[in-house]
Amino acid sequence: MSSTTEETIPIFYLPWWDTFYVCVRCKAKLLSGGANQKWCSYCFIIYCGCRYCLTTNIIFGLTCQTHCKKCKRVTPIFMGNTIVNIGSNEIDDFVYKKRNIVNDLKNIYMKDIDNYDDNPLNVYDFFKEKLCVKSVSEAIIEWIPYSRITNLKEIG
């Protein structure tokens, strides 16, 4: 359950340590979060590694913690200096809804899961074939955290 939007968010549990430095959906460079955490500011996908089990959770939405499926450890999620206040104003909601792929992911993966046989690495093929299609046009909108604004002038 997402702590910011009160919606159920899908999580892919990978039984290996994921070391990619680019987002599996939009190929943008991942930003460093807390220890063993990376996230994509374009499509709000969070990659959390468990340093005890060497596994990875890929979280498709915003939340404040992750839970390791293997060792049951709960780890808080940090996204650097970025503050995302989903639900507090219309602009935040608009950007989140344009980038969030939760509904697409639920419908597509559950329908096509039989097409990817038993090889666990085929999850990356699924990302390439099904989720990367929409990302090109959506990359126009960029989330700019307040901490990156250096020259601010009030108008109006």
HELIX and SHEET records of a PDB file:
HELIX    1   1 GLU A   90  ARG A   99  1                                  10    
HELIX    2   2 VAL A  102  ASP A  112  1                                  11    
HELIX    3   3 ILE A  113  TYR A  116  5                                   4    
HELIX    4   4 ASN A  122  PHE A  126  1                                   5    
HELIX    5   5 PHE A  127  LEU A  131  3                                   5    
HELIX    6   6 SER A  135  GLU A  138  1                                   4    
HELIX    7   7 TYR A  146  ARG A  148  5                                   3    
SHEET    1   A 5 ILE A  11  LEU A  14  0                                        
SHEET    2   A 5 THR A  55  PHE A  60 -1                                        
SHEET    3   A 5 ILE A  45  CYS A  50 -1                                        
SHEET    4   A 5 GLN A  37  CYS A  40 -1                                        
SHEET    5   A 5 LEU A  31  SER A  32 -1                                        
SHEET    1   B 2 GLN A  65  HIS A  67  0                                        
SHEET    2   B 2 VAL A  74  PRO A  76 -1                                        
END                                                                             
